[in-house]
Amino acid sequence: MREALMDAMQALFSRRSIRTYTSEAVSAAAIEEMLEAAMSAPSAGNQQPWHFVVVTERKLLDRIPEFHPHSLMCREARLAVLVCGDPSLEKHAGYWSQDCAAATENLLVAVHAKGLGGVWVGVYPREERVVGFRKLLDIPEHVIPFAVVPIGHPAEQKPPRPDRYNKARIHKNRW
Ligand SMILES: Cc1cc2nc3c(=O)[nH]c(=O)nc-3n(C[C@H](O)[C@H](O)[C@H](O)COP(=O)(O)O)c2cc1C
């Protein structure tokens, strides 16, 4: 258990956004395991109000930057996972975006733990990006594209663990 705990801390401290990728394929088994990690995230009342669109078609990946200005890396990625929220699945109204954020972070850490690279690319609440994904991927109106994570084998290395520990943001007992 202690060993498992250390592994998790190491993954959290060394994860970085990776935006360039090699052409090497990502196995179906790796994709499935990363999605399993995403769906292991906590959610309000365990409502799990998410869907995941796994985009592997080059034609589709290439079109994402047409409506999302900070997503050029999709043109190099082997796949991208679009995390979507479905408020109709909520038991506790209003929490879907927090649940999807937890799933997105789990996915990112799993990508890193498997030796792959990925980056959280924000979609919601930017309306043009939400609409762009709905049109591109035939997503129903009641489902909200939340974030997209382009994934591939890393073609860049980044120093691990930028020091973001900030004592000034910690408040003990009272502000
Ligand atoms: C809500 C959110 C939206 C983001 N959107 C983008 C994006 O559109 N494009 C991008 O390249 N990176 C995006 N990022 C990644 C951040 O730029 C990155 O996490 C941050 O600079 C810290 O670097 P690190 O992930 O390497 O620690 C986003 C991250 C979050 C959490």
PDBQT file of the ligand as one rigid body, heavy atoms in Angstrom, charges set to zero:
ROOT
HETATM    1  C1  LIG A 201      -9.124  24.272 -17.632  1.00  0.00    +0.000 C 
HETATM    2  C2  LIG A 201      -7.845  24.141 -18.424  1.00  0.00    +0.000 A 
HETATM    3  C3  LIG A 201      -7.812  24.571 -19.726  1.00  0.00    +0.000 A 
HETATM    4  C4  LIG A 201      -6.643  24.434 -20.495  1.00  0.00    +0.000 A 
HETATM    5  N1  LIG A 201      -6.676  24.774 -21.815  1.00  0.00    +0.000 NA
HETATM    6  C5  LIG A 201      -5.573  24.587 -22.574  1.00  0.00    +0.000 A 
HETATM    7  C6  LIG A 201      -5.623  24.852 -23.970  1.00  0.00    +0.000 A 
HETATM    8  O1  LIG A 201      -6.654  25.257 -24.513  1.00  0.00    +0.000 OA
HETATM    9  N2  LIG A 201      -4.492  24.634 -24.704  1.00  0.00    +0.000 N 
HETATM   10  C7  LIG A 201      -3.337  24.193 -24.123  1.00  0.00    +0.000 A 
HETATM   11  O2  LIG A 201      -2.345  24.010 -24.843  1.00  0.00    +0.000 OA
HETATM   12  N3  LIG A 201      -3.261  23.933 -22.784  1.00  0.00    +0.000 NA
HETATM   13  C8  LIG A 201      -4.337  24.123 -22.000  1.00  0.00    +0.000 A 
HETATM   14  N4  LIG A 201      -4.304  23.819 -20.661  1.00  0.00    +0.000 N 
HETATM   15  C9  LIG A 201      -3.059  23.306 -20.052  1.00  0.00    +0.000 C 
HETATM   16  C10 LIG A 201      -2.360  24.363 -19.181  1.00  0.00    +0.000 C 
HETATM   17  O3  LIG A 201      -1.801  25.367 -19.999  1.00  0.00    +0.000 OA
HETATM   18  C11 LIG A 201      -1.283  23.693 -18.311  1.00  0.00    +0.000 C 
HETATM   19  O4  LIG A 201      -1.867  22.710 -17.505  1.00  0.00    +0.000 OA
HETATM   20  C12 LIG A 201      -0.569  24.705 -17.429  1.00  0.00    +0.000 C 
HETATM   21  O5  LIG A 201       0.184  25.609 -18.205  1.00  0.00    +0.000 OA
HETATM   22  C13 LIG A 201       0.386  24.038 -16.427  1.00  0.00    +0.000 C 
HETATM   23  O6  LIG A 201       1.371  23.259 -17.071  1.00  0.00    +0.000 OA
HETATM   24  P1  LIG A 201       1.539  21.679 -16.778  1.00  0.00    +0.000 P 
HETATM   25  O7  LIG A 201       0.258  21.004 -17.156  1.00  0.00    +0.000 OA
HETATM   26  O8  LIG A 201       2.699  21.239 -17.629  1.00  0.00    +0.000 OA
HETATM   27  O9  LIG A 201       1.821  21.498 -15.320  1.00  0.00    +0.000 OA
HETATM   28  C14 LIG A 201      -5.462  23.919 -19.896  1.00  0.00    +0.000 A 
HETATM   29  C15 LIG A 201      -5.509  23.489 -18.557  1.00  0.00    +0.000 A 
HETATM   30  C16 LIG A 201      -6.690  23.569 -17.839  1.00  0.00    +0.000 A 
HETATM   31  C17 LIG A 201      -6.733  23.025 -16.424  1.00  0.00    +0.000 C 
ENDROOT
TORSDOF 0
